């Protein structure tokens, strides 16, 4: 149960860092903002794909860990 909670919190922090950076808080969103402002759209696309993949992967791992903890 602790592992699934930890993974869910990590996923939440990924999402929050992407959003807070867009409004000036730093983190992943700051990199997104900088790439948009500088016109580096290839980098922006790659960064967005990596963020999306990390969120989906952590969601899948957290769900698997939760299902295992509930089953035992």
Backbone as JSON, one array per atom type, in Angstrom:
{
  "sequence": "XXXXXXXXXXXXXXXXXXXXXXXXXXXXXXXXXXXXXXXXXXXXXXXXXXXXXXXXXXXXXXXXXXXXXXXX",
  "N": [[0.82, -1.18, 0.0], [1.95, 1.24, 0.75], [3.85, 1.58, -1.27], [2.27, 1.96, -3.57], [0.97, 4.33, -2.87], [3.16, 6.08, -2.7], [4.04, 6.1, -5.36], [1.79, 7.23, -6.6], [1.82, 9.77, -5.44], [4.23, 10.69, -6.52], [3.57, 10.78, -9.2], [1.59, 12.76, -9.11], [3.18, 14.93, -8.3], [4.78, 15.2, -10.58], [2.9, 16.13, -12.43], [2.07, 18.52, -11.19], [4.48, 19.97, -11.13], [4.83, 20.43, -13.82], [2.72, 22.16, -14.37], [3.03, 24.32, -12.52], [5.45, 25.41, -13.33], [4.8, 26.7, -15.67], [3.62, 29.03, -14.82], [5.64, 30.35, -13.61], [6.92, 29.06, -11.49], [9.08, 27.34, -11.69], [10.64, 24.13, -12.33], [9.46, 21.38, -14.38], [7.62, 22.66, -16.03], [8.76, 25.13, -16.46], [10.77, 24.57, -18.28], [9.16, 23.82, -20.42], [7.85, 26.26, -20.91], [10.07, 27.91, -21.58], [10.96, 26.66, -23.96], [8.76, 27.12, -25.62], [8.77, 29.92, -25.75], [11.24, 30.39, -26.97], [10.92, 29.18, -29.36], [11.6, 26.55, -29.89], [10.3, 24.08, -31.06], [10.55, 21.39, -31.67], [12.02, 20.39, -29.52], [10.17, 21.01, -27.55], [8.02, 19.34, -28.23], [9.22, 16.84, -27.81], [9.75, 17.02, -25.06], [7.14, 17.24, -24.02], [6.14, 14.74, -24.8], [7.8, 13.08, -23.26], [7.07, 13.85, -20.64], [4.37, 13.1, -20.69], [4.68, 10.33, -21.12], [6.03, 9.6, -18.76], [4.09, 10.2, -16.82], [2.02, 8.45, -17.59], [3.33, 5.97, -17.34], [4.0, 5.95, -14.58], [1.42, 6.01, -13.55], [0.43, 3.55, -14.44], [2.21, 1.78, -13.12], [1.68, 2.46, -10.44], [-1.03, 1.71, -10.29], [-0.79, -1.04, -10.73], [0.72, -1.78, -8.47], [-1.1, -1.09, -6.46], [-3.22, -2.85, -7.01], [-1.95, -5.28, -6.48], [-1.45, -5.0, -3.74], [-4.0, -4.91, -2.69], [-4.98, -7.39, -3.39], [-3.58, -9.13, -1.77]],
  "CA": [[0.0, 0.0, 0.0], [2.85, 2.38, 0.8], [4.48, 1.73, -2.57], [1.3, 2.55, -4.5], [0.77, 5.73, -2.47], [4.37, 6.81, -3.07], [4.02, 6.26, -6.82], [0.73, 8.18, -6.92], [2.31, 11.11, -5.06], [5.26, 11.07, -7.49], [2.84, 11.15, -10.42], [0.97, 14.06, -8.84], [4.24, 15.94, -8.31], [5.14, 15.43, -11.98], [1.87, 16.97, -13.05], [2.11, 19.84, -10.58], [5.68, 20.69, -11.55], [4.62, 20.87, -15.2], [1.79, 23.29, -14.36], [3.59, 25.45, -11.79], [6.52, 26.03, -14.11], [4.22, 27.58, -16.68], [3.28, 30.3, -14.19], [6.83, 30.94, -13.02], [7.37, 28.36, -10.29], [10.21, 26.44, -11.96], [10.29, 22.74, -12.59], [9.3, 20.95, -15.77], [6.87, 23.65, -16.77], [9.68, 26.19, -16.86], [11.39, 24.1, -19.52], [8.13, 23.92, -21.45], [7.68, 27.69, -21.19], [11.26, 28.4, -22.29], [10.97, 26.12, -25.31], [7.73, 27.82, -26.38], [9.21, 31.29, -25.98], [12.39, 30.41, -27.88], [10.53, 28.59, -30.64], [12.19, 25.21, -30.05], [9.11, 23.24, -31.04], [10.94, 19.98, -31.66], [12.34, 20.1, -28.11], [8.91, 21.07, -26.81], [7.29, 18.1, -28.5], [9.9, 15.75, -27.12], [9.54, 17.2, -23.63], [5.76, 16.89, -23.71], [6.01, 13.29, -24.9], [8.46, 12.47, -22.1], [6.22, 14.09, -19.47], [3.2, 12.24, -20.85], [5.09, 8.93, -20.91], [6.32, 9.41, -17.34], [2.82, 10.18, -16.07], [1.31, 7.21, -17.91], [4.08, 4.86, -16.76], [3.82, 5.95, -13.13], [0.03, 5.64, -13.29], [0.33, 2.1, -14.64], [2.95, 1.11, -12.04], [0.91, 2.67, -9.22], [-2.23, 0.88, -10.35], [-0.37, -2.43, -10.54], [1.1, -1.94, -7.07], [-2.32, -1.03, -5.67], [-3.96, -4.1, -7.21], [-1.23, -6.33, -5.77], [-1.61, -4.83, -2.29], [-5.39, -5.23, -2.36], [-5.18, -8.82, -3.59], [-2.96, -9.93, -0.69]],
  "C": [[0.87, 1.26, 0.0], [3.5, 2.64, -0.56], [3.51, 2.39, -3.56], [1.04, 4.01, -4.16], [1.96, 6.59, -2.87], [4.4, 7.08, -4.57], [2.96, 7.26, -7.24], [1.16, 9.6, -6.57], [3.36, 11.59, -6.04], [4.6, 11.51, -8.79], [2.19, 12.52, -10.25], [2.01, 15.17, -8.88], [4.74, 16.21, -9.72], [4.16, 16.38, -12.64], [1.92, 18.39, -12.5], [3.34, 20.63, -11.02], [5.56, 21.18, -12.99], [3.71, 22.1, -15.23], [2.4, 24.51, -13.67], [4.7, 26.15, -12.55], [5.99, 26.97, -15.17], [3.87, 28.95, -16.12], [4.44, 30.89, -13.42], [7.38, 30.24, -11.8], [8.57, 27.46, -10.49], [9.73, 25.04, -12.25], [10.17, 22.44, -14.07], [8.57, 21.98, -16.61], [7.72, 24.82, -17.22], [10.39, 25.83, -18.15], [10.4, 24.16, -20.68], [7.96, 25.38, -21.88], [8.86, 28.24, -21.99], [11.29, 27.91, -23.73], [9.91, 26.79, -26.19], [8.21, 29.22, -26.73], [10.36, 31.38, -26.98], [12.08, 29.77, -29.23], [11.16, 27.24, -30.93], [11.07, 24.18, -29.99], [9.44, 21.75, -31.08], [11.28, 19.54, -30.23], [11.07, 20.07, -27.27], [8.1, 19.8, -27.0], [7.89, 16.91, -27.79], [9.65, 15.83, -25.62], [8.11, 16.83, -23.23], [5.52, 15.39, -23.81], [6.65, 12.58, -23.71], [7.62, 12.66, -20.84], [4.99, 13.18, -19.53], [3.55, 10.78, -20.57], [5.38, 8.66, -19.44], [5.05, 9.34, -16.51], [2.07, 8.87, -16.33], [2.01, 6.0, -17.28], [3.9, 4.81, -15.24], [2.39, 5.61, -12.74], [-0.15, 4.13, -13.41], [1.03, 1.34, -13.51], [2.19, 1.25, -10.72], [-0.34, 1.82, -9.17], [-1.89, -0.59, -10.13], [0.0, -2.7, -9.08], [-0.13, -1.93, -6.16], [-3.12, -2.33, -5.8], [-3.28, -5.26, -6.48], [-1.43, -6.23, -4.26], [-3.02, -5.16, -1.85], [-5.63, -6.73, -2.45], [-4.59, -9.66, -2.46], [-3.53, -9.63, 0.65]]
}
